Amino acid sequence: MTVRCVRCNNVCKPGAVLSAFDLEFVCLECDDMERAHPDYDRAATAAFAALQRRDRSFRGIGRPSELRPLVEAVVDHRRPAQERNF
């Protein structure tokens, strides 16, 4: 199974990691950008606290607007044109 990064749409080599902000898989390059974000420590702390209290419904603190996925610009040819968000 090939995993693609939701931010840059590249194939995740050597692997993908789970974002600290939400439940999306990102490549290692995008993970580096995420770790450099000023809110990263707050997101990682909140995720760790949820793990400690066994909160399986925790979905993260939310992705900052600066880290919005670039994939939104990629056309999904499987959906009809009227359902696309552009």
N, C-alpha and C positions, 0 to 999 in steps of 0.2 A: 504494500500500500504506500502510495506516495503522499506525503503531507506537504501542503503548500502553506506558506506564511500568509496570514490574513492581512498583513500590512503591506508587503511588497510583492506578493504573489510568486515569489521564488520558491523552488523546491527546497525544503529544509534539509541541508546536508551539513554536518553529519547527523543532525537531528533537530527536533523542535522542542521548545520549552513552553511551559504554560505561563502566560502573562501574569504579572503580579497585580495588575489592575482589574482584569476580568478573566473570563474562562476561554480565552482564545489561544491557539497555538501560534507562536511566532518563531522566526528563524533566529539564529544566534546573533546576527548583525542587528536585527531590530530589537532583540533583547538588550544588547549593549546600549542602544539609544534609549530604551526604556529605563535602564539602570541609571542613566545620566540625568533623567528627569527629576526636578526638584521634589515631586510628590512620591517618588519611588519608596523612600523609607517609610512613609506613612502607609502606603499600600502594602508593603511587605510586612509591616508590624500588624496591620489589621488582619491580613491573611494568616499569619502565625497565631494570633490570638484566637481566631475562629477555629483553627486546627486544634489548639489546646482545649477549647471547650467543646470539641467534637460537633461543631456546627456544619453539617453537611449541606445546608442550603445557602451558605455564604457565597455570593457571586462576585465578590470583589468590591472595591470602592468606586469603580467606574473608570473607564479610560479617559484621560485628559484630551481635550480637543486637539492639542498639538500632535497627538499620536493617533489621530484618526486613520483608518486603513486607506491605503492607496487603491485597494482592490475595488472600492466603490466605483472607480472610473473604468474598470474592466467590464465589458459587456458580457452578460450571462446569456448566451445564445439558446439556452434551454428554455427560457421563459419568453412568453410573447412580449412584443415591444411595448404594449400598453401597460404591462406590469412592471417594467423597469423603472428605476428611480432616477431618471434624468430627463 
